[in-house]
Amino acid sequence: MANADLRQTANLLGALSLALTDRMSVAVGDATGFGGGAAAALVTIDAEPGNPIGFIAEVTGLTHSGTVRLIDKLEDDGLVVRRTGSDARTAALHVTAAGRRRVRAILKARQAALTDALAGLTTGQVSALASLLRPLLAHQMVEPMDEHVICRLCDTDVCYPVGCPLHRHTAAS
């Protein structure tokens, strides 16, 4: 591929990435009243229950103190509970039933936004795109934590049955 073609493709990918991020953020915010950090934290806690606040801070990119405030808010809203962690010095985070309902709303809004973005493609084009996305995603794995960061809003019920490219990549490493 010529350098100009690669640059143009990278530029198009960047524009699409921003458009999809914006679309997902608006859809999740409209459906749940949540911004990105809160939605990502709640989905991550649901997908990986029992992790401490520090883990959620790493996944969301928030400071530890910012994550504590976020977890306090989620707890005040009845969406998350803290339990004693494995070493009794940390809190293990878990979603409540109300939190799980909010996670489903987040994932439903995300799915609708992304499905709508694919509406202009044929079935064959969607299949071709899926075959390209898997190696692109797997290539994003540099550090072990990358799987959690990249998948912070993923619907694991959709991805895991067909084989998450990041999960397989870390399992193979």
Secondary structure, DSSP 8 states (H G I E B T S, - for coil): --HHHHHHHHHHHHHHHHHHHHHHHHHHHHHHS--HHHHHHHHHHHHSTT--HHHHHHHHT--HHHHHHHHHHHHHTTSEEEEE-TTSSSEEEEE-HHHHHHHHHHHHHHHHHHHHHTTTS-HHHHHHHHHHHHHHHHHT--STTHHHHHTTT--HHHHHHH--HHHHHHHH-
